[in-house]
Amino acid sequence: MVEYAARKGNLPPRPHVVWDDLAERRRTGVRAWVRLYPGEVAPCLVSGDRPITLVWSSLWPDRPDDLVEFTLRPHGMGTRVEVVMTGAEEPQPEQASYFRRRLGELVYGELRLAYDQ
């Protein structure tokens, strides 16, 4: 597997809360946060070790073998979130840039907003 995109950022809740939200990917309810764009599919939880790591399947049907790997670490009163995307082959640079930006929107934008931040 080739690592082709990575992002790091902080979220306000503790790691176990962030892990649960990433694992359940709530689309309705108190912390609804996953808004998919046309051409995206809801990721499945491939594996996880609560509250430290979890792996999603790809959000993009044209790259079904890609994985989105999350590592969560305590950071002050919140969580340091590291996201790495891997695939069998590296996408074109503009596609990798889009994937990186889109993951940033989901995790550090939409999920952060679900925590009222």
N, CA and C atoms as a LAMMPS dump frame, in Angstrom:
ITEM: TIMESTEP
0
ITEM: NUMBER OF ATOMS
351
ITEM: BOX BOUNDS ff ff ff
-5.0000000000000000e+02 5.0000000000000000e+02
-5.0000000000000000e+02 5.0000000000000000e+02
-5.0000000000000000e+02 5.0000000000000000e+02
ITEM: ATOMS id mol type element x y z
1 1 1 N 0.842 -1.181 0
2 1 2 C 0 0 0
3 1 3 C 0.891 1.25 0
4 2 1 N 0.445 2.256 -0.729
5 2 2 C 1.176 3.506 -0.87
6 2 3 C 0.448 4.604 -0.104
7 3 1 N 1.171 5.302 0.764
8 3 2 C 0.587 6.444 1.457
9 3 3 C 0.587 7.631 0.501
10 4 1 N -0.59 8.221 0.262
11 4 2 C -0.633 9.324 -0.683
12 4 3 C -1.275 10.6 -0.154
13 5 1 N -1.824 10.562 1.026
14 5 2 C -2.388 11.783 1.606
15 5 3 C -2.345 11.658 3.123
16 6 1 N -2.051 12.769 3.785
17 6 2 C -2.012 12.781 5.25
18 6 3 C -2.464 14.147 5.741
19 7 1 N -3.157 14.154 6.865
20 7 2 C -3.603 15.393 7.506
21 7 3 C -3.463 15.213 9.009
22 8 1 N -3.196 16.312 9.704
23 8 2 C -3.139 16.297 11.166
24 8 3 C -3.902 17.51 11.666
25 9 1 N -4.587 17.333 12.783
26 9 2 C -5.314 18.438 13.386
27 9 3 C -5.84 18.039 14.745
28 10 1 N -6.447 18.988 15.417
29 10 2 C -6.961 18.753 16.763
30 10 3 C -8.469 18.894 16.792
31 11 1 N -9.1 18.103 17.643
32 11 2 C -10.536 18.206 17.903
33 11 3 C -10.733 18.339 19.406
34 12 1 N -11.788 19.031 19.832
35 12 2 C -11.944 19.338 21.254
36 12 3 C -12.274 18.164 22.182
37 13 1 N -13.029 17.134 21.768
38 13 2 C -13.345 16.064 22.725
39 13 3 C -12.162 15.125 22.966
40 14 1 N -12.303 14.309 23.979
41 14 2 C -11.297 13.287 24.295
42 14 3 C -11.304 12.196 23.222
43 15 1 N -10.225 11.419 23.111
44 15 2 C -10.119 10.409 22.054
45 15 3 C -11.274 9.416 21.991
46 16 1 N -11.785 8.957 23.109
47 16 2 C -12.86 7.953 23.042
48 16 3 C -14.13 8.52 22.404
49 17 1 N -14.397 9.808 22.575
50 17 2 C -15.573 10.439 21.967
51 17 3 C -15.361 10.557 20.452
52 18 1 N -14.191 11.023 20.05
53 18 2 C -13.878 11.148 18.623
54 18 3 C -13.906 9.768 17.975
55 19 1 N -13.331 8.781 18.622
56 19 2 C -13.307 7.423 18.065
57 19 3 C -14.731 6.941 17.82
58 20 1 N -15.617 7.104 18.811
59 20 2 C -17.005 6.662 18.654
60 20 3 C -17.683 7.364 17.478
61 21 1 N -17.454 8.664 17.328
62 21 2 C -18.076 9.397 16.229
63 21 3 C -17.528 8.964 14.875
64 22 1 N -16.254 8.69 14.787
65 22 2 C -15.684 8.188 13.535
66 22 3 C -16.166 6.769 13.244
67 23 1 N -16.288 5.962 14.277
68 23 2 C -16.713 4.57 14.093
69 23 3 C -18.177 4.476 13.678
70 24 1 N -19.013 5.321 14.247
71 24 2 C -20.447 5.238 13.953
72 24 3 C -20.868 6.119 12.798
73 25 1 N -20.063 7.121 12.457
74 25 2 C -20.327 8.018 11.338
75 25 3 C -21.787 8.449 11.303
76 26 1 N -22.265 9.01 12.402
77 26 2 C -23.669 9.411 12.502
78 26 3 C -24.077 10.324 11.349
79 27 1 N -25.191 9.998 10.735
80 27 2 C -25.715 10.838 9.663
81 27 3 C -26.968 11.563 10.109
82 28 1 N -27.504 11.201 11.277
83 28 2 C -28.657 11.887 11.852
84 28 3 C -28.441 11.945 13.351
85 29 1 N -29.232 12.738 14.045
86 29 2 C -29.155 12.771 15.502
87 29 3 C -28.338 13.917 16.028
88 30 1 N -27.888 13.757 17.271
89 30 2 C -27.234 14.831 18.002
90 30 3 C -25.989 15.345 17.295
91 31 1 N -25.127 14.449 16.841
92 31 2 C -23.903 14.893 16.169
93 31 3 C -23.856 14.378 14.73
94 32 1 N -24.861 14.768 13.951
95 32 2 C -24.855 14.406 12.533
96 32 3 C -23.744 15.188 11.854
97 33 1 N -22.873 14.52 11.151
98 33 2 C -21.742 15.246 10.56
99 33 3 C -21.279 14.754 9.206
100 34 1 N -21.665 13.578 8.788
101 34 2 C -21.173 13.068 7.51
102 34 3 C -22.132 13.499 6.394
103 35 1 N -21.678 14.455 5.597
104 35 2 C -22.429 14.875 4.409
105 35 3 C -21.622 14.442 3.199
106 36 1 N -22.163 13.507 2.465
107 36 2 C -21.448 12.977 1.304
108 36 3 C -21.746 13.804 0.061
109 37 1 N -20.75 13.972 -0.772
110 37 2 C -20.891 14.642 -2.059
111 37 3 C -21.281 13.606 -3.111
112 38 1 N -21.841 14.056 -4.234
113 38 2 C -22.111 13.116 -5.329
114 38 3 C -20.823 12.379 -5.704
115 39 1 N -20.961 11.087 -5.92
116 39 2 C -19.797 10.279 -6.26
117 39 3 C -19.08 9.694 -5.058
118 40 1 N -19.55 9.997 -3.851
119 40 2 C -18.959 9.435 -2.63
120 40 3 C -19.914 8.404 -2.039
121 41 1 N -19.362 7.461 -1.301
122 41 2 C -20.147 6.464 -0.589
123 41 3 C -19.771 6.505 0.883
124 42 1 N -20.703 6.128 1.737
125 42 2 C -20.423 6.102 3.174
126 42 3 C -19.327 5.075 3.449
127 43 1 N -18.301 5.471 4.182
128 43 2 C -17.228 4.517 4.488
129 43 3 C -17.695 3.494 5.515
130 44 1 N -17.136 2.315 5.424
131 44 2 C -17.387 1.264 6.414
132 44 3 C -16.216 1.212 7.378
133 45 1 N -16.472 0.806 8.603
134 45 2 C -15.407 0.595 9.572
135 45 3 C -14.741 -0.738 9.236
136 46 1 N -13.476 -0.692 8.861
137 46 2 C -12.727 -1.888 8.48
138 46 3 C -12.122 -2.541 9.719
139 47 1 N -11.528 -1.72 10.588
140 47 2 C -10.929 -2.237 11.815
141 47 3 C -10.773 -1.085 12.798
142 48 1 N -10.499 -1.442 14.039
143 48 2 C -10.282 -0.402 15.025
144 48 3 C -9.812 -0.958 16.348
145 49 1 N -9.138 -0.118 17.096
146 49 2 C -8.667 -0.424 18.441
147 49 3 C -9.015 0.794 19.298
148 50 1 N -10.222 0.77 19.872
149 50 2 C -10.723 1.917 20.62
150 50 3 C -9.848 2.21 21.817
151 51 1 N -9.471 3.431 22.07
152 51 2 C -9.764 4.696 21.388
153 51 3 C -8.59 5.235 20.581
154 52 1 N -7.728 4.339 20.073
155 52 2 C -6.482 4.809 19.474
156 52 3 C -6.506 4.832 17.951
157 53 1 N -6.923 3.76 17.317
158 53 2 C -6.874 3.681 15.86
159 53 3 C -8.189 3.167 15.294
160 54 1 N -8.462 3.58 14.075
161 54 2 C -9.525 2.953 13.317
162 54 3 C -9.266 3.179 11.845
163 55 1 N -9.859 2.314 11.032
164 55 2 C -9.643 2.35 9.588
165 55 3 C -10.989 2.325 8.906
166 56 1 N -11.179 3.267 7.975
167 56 2 C -12.359 3.315 7.118
168 56 3 C -12.031 2.726 5.761
169 57 1 N -13.074 2.227 5.102
170 57 2 C -12.962 1.914 3.688
171 57 3 C -12.995 3.228 2.901
172 58 1 N -12.775 3.155 1.628
173 58 2 C -12.729 4.33 0.77
174 58 3 C -14.096 5.006 0.656
175 59 1 N -14.074 6.31 0.508
176 59 2 C -15.285 7.079 0.229
177 59 3 C -15.546 7.172 -1.269
178 60 1 N -14.601 6.724 -2.076
179 60 2 C -14.677 6.893 -3.52
180 60 3 C -14.757 5.542 -4.217
181 61 1 N -15.917 5.248 -4.846
182 61 2 C -16.102 3.938 -5.5
183 61 3 C -15.072 3.627 -6.575
184 62 1 N -14.493 4.654 -7.206
185 62 2 C -13.487 4.381 -8.24
186 62 3 C -12.131 4.02 -7.649
187 63 1 N -12.021 4.053 -6.303
188 63 2 C -10.781 3.631 -5.613
189 63 3 C -11.178 2.705 -4.45
190 64 1 N -11.793 1.564 -4.752
191 64 2 C -12.365 0.707 -3.708
192 64 3 C -11.349 0.094 -2.746
193 65 1 N -10.091 0.022 -3.13
194 65 2 C -9.083 -0.606 -2.264
195 65 3 C -8.384 0.382 -1.342
196 66 1 N -8.685 1.665 -1.474
197 66 2 C -8.064 2.666 -0.608
198 66 3 C -8.582 2.538 0.821
199 67 1 N -7.755 2.953 1.758
200 67 2 C -8.12 2.947 3.172
201 67 3 C -7.831 4.318 3.77
202 68 1 N -8.631 4.687 4.763
203 68 2 C -8.435 5.927 5.513
204 68 3 C -8.13 5.508 6.949
205 69 1 N -6.91 5.768 7.397
206 69 2 C -6.449 5.318 8.712
207 69 3 C -6.371 6.51 9.671
208 70 1 N -7.016 6.371 10.822
209 70 2 C -7.033 7.411 11.845
210 70 3 C -6.223 6.965 13.056
211 71 1 N -5.403 7.853 13.577
212 71 2 C -4.716 7.635 14.844
213 71 3 C -5.106 8.791 15.755
214 72 1 N -5.586 8.462 16.948
215 72 2 C -6.075 9.454 17.91
216 72 3 C -5.196 9.438 19.147
217 73 1 N -4.746 10.636 19.544
218 73 2 C -3.9 10.748 20.739
219 73 3 C -4.416 11.886 21.607
220 74 1 N -4.343 11.725 22.937
221 74 2 C -4.714 12.855 23.799
222 74 3 C -3.857 14.071 23.484
223 75 1 N -4.492 15.23 23.498
224 75 2 C -3.788 16.487 23.238
225 75 3 C -4.456 17.546 24.108
226 76 1 N -3.818 17.873 25.233
227 76 2 C -4.458 18.785 26.182
228 76 3 C -5.752 18.158 26.667
229 77 1 N -6.85 18.895 26.57
230 77 2 C -8.165 18.368 26.953
231 77 3 C -8.883 17.74 25.758
232 78 1 N -8.245 17.687 24.587
233 78 2 C -8.87 17.189 23.373
234 78 3 C -8.111 16.031 22.764
235 79 1 N -8.14 15.987 21.439
236 79 2 C -7.56 14.869 20.695
237 79 3 C -6.773 15.365 19.496
238 80 1 N -5.584 14.821 19.314
239 80 2 C -4.789 15.036 18.105
240 80 3 C -5.189 13.928 17.141
241 81 1 N -5.677 14.301 15.968
242 81 2 C -6.146 13.34 14.978
243 81 3 C -5.189 13.345 13.794
244 82 1 N -4.648 12.178 13.488
245 82 2 C -3.803 12.008 12.314
246 82 3 C -4.543 11.095 11.342
247 83 1 N -4.669 11.554 10.105
248 83 2 C -5.382 10.799 9.076
249 83 3 C -4.413 10.507 7.939
250 84 1 N -4.353 9.244 7.53
251 84 2 C -3.483 8.829 6.43
252 84 3 C -4.329 8.024 5.45
253 85 1 N -4.198 8.376 4.17
254 85 2 C -4.871 7.608 3.129
255 85 3 C -3.839 6.757 2.406
256 86 1 N -4.201 5.501 2.179
257 86 2 C -3.325 4.584 1.467
258 86 3 C -4.105 3.898 0.345
259 87 1 N -3.382 3.461 -0.649
260 87 2 C -3.996 2.743 -1.754
261 87 3 C -2.991 1.852 -2.438
262 88 1 N -3.492 1.014 -3.321
263 88 2 C -2.612 0.112 -4.055
264 88 3 C -1.683 0.902 -4.97
265 89 1 N -2.167 2.038 -5.45
266 89 2 C -1.328 2.903 -6.284
267 89 3 C -1.655 4.349 -5.967
268 90 1 N -0.698 5.194 -6.196
269 90 2 C -0.877 6.613 -5.915
270 90 3 C -1.774 7.234 -6.987
271 91 1 N -2.76 8.043 -6.577
272 91 2 C -3.588 8.723 -7.567
273 91 3 C -2.819 9.871 -8.225
274 92 1 N -3.406 10.445 -9.242
275 92 2 C -2.834 11.633 -9.867
276 92 3 C -2.726 12.732 -8.81
277 93 1 N -1.745 13.628 -8.906
278 93 2 C -1.553 14.658 -7.877
279 93 3 C -2.796 15.493 -7.577
280 94 1 N -3.543 15.884 -8.604
281 94 2 C -4.741 16.691 -8.349
282 94 3 C -5.824 15.895 -7.635
283 95 1 N -5.905 14.606 -7.905
284 95 2 C -6.871 13.753 -7.213
285 95 3 C -6.446 13.559 -5.763
286 96 1 N -5.164 13.327 -5.504
287 96 2 C -4.662 13.192 -4.13
288 96 3 C -4.905 14.477 -3.356
289 97 1 N -4.708 15.612 -3.997
290 97 2 C -4.959 16.903 -3.351
291 97 3 C -6.438 17.042 -2.989
292 98 1 N -7.32 16.634 -3.889
293 98 2 C -8.762 16.685 -3.602
294 98 3 C -9.099 15.774 -2.424
295 99 1 N -8.593 14.542 -2.422
296 99 2 C -8.873 13.612 -1.324
297 99 3 C -8.41 14.194 0.011
298 100 1 N -7.235 14.763 0.033
299 100 2 C -6.68 15.368 1.246
300 100 3 C -7.578 16.519 1.727
301 101 1 N -7.984 17.369 0.789
302 101 2 C -8.859 18.495 1.13
303 101 3 C -10.225 18.001 1.612
304 102 1 N -10.754 17.003 0.949
305 102 2 C -12.08 16.487 1.32
306 102 3 C -12.054 15.854 2.711
307 103 1 N -11.011 15.104 3.027
308 103 2 C -10.905 14.537 4.375
309 103 3 C -10.779 15.636 5.416
310 104 1 N -10.038 16.684 5.096
311 104 2 C -9.945 17.822 6
312 104 3 C -11.299 18.45 6.25
313 105 1 N -12.108 18.599 5.192
314 105 2 C -13.458 19.148 5.348
315 105 3 C -14.314 18.268 6.257
316 106 1 N -14.245 16.963 6.023
317 106 2 C -15.062 16.042 6.827
318 106 3 C -14.651 16.04 8.294
319 107 1 N -13.382 15.791 8.541
320 107 2 C -12.924 15.584 9.915
321 107 3 C -12.724 16.894 10.67
322 108 1 N -11.987 17.816 10.062
323 108 2 C -11.641 19.045 10.792
324 108 3 C -12.642 20.165 10.54
325 109 1 N -13.628 19.915 9.685
326 109 2 C -14.682 20.881 9.421
327 109 3 C -16.016 20.389 9.96
328 110 1 N -16.6 19.411 9.268
329 110 2 C -17.932 18.935 9.632
330 110 3 C -17.975 18.28 11.01
331 111 1 N -17.018 17.413 11.327
332 111 2 C -17.023 16.785 12.646
333 111 3 C -16.781 17.831 13.734
334 112 1 N -15.861 18.75 13.503
335 112 2 C -15.598 19.82 14.469
336 112 3 C -16.881 20.627 14.724
337 113 1 N -17.628 20.943 13.665
338 113 2 C -18.881 21.687 13.824
339 113 3 C -19.911 20.9 14.636
340 114 1 N -19.869 19.585 14.531
341 114 2 C -20.795 18.744 15.315
342 114 3 C -20.526 18.883 16.816
343 115 1 N -19.313 19.309 17.167
344 115 2 C -18.968 19.537 18.574
345 115 3 C -19.19 21 18.951
346 116 1 N -19.874 21.755 18.085
347 116 2 C -20.145 23.187 18.316
348 116 3 C -18.86 23.994 18.413
349 117 1 N -17.859 23.653 17.634
350 117 2 C -16.583 24.38 17.655
351 117 3 C -16.372 25.091 16.346
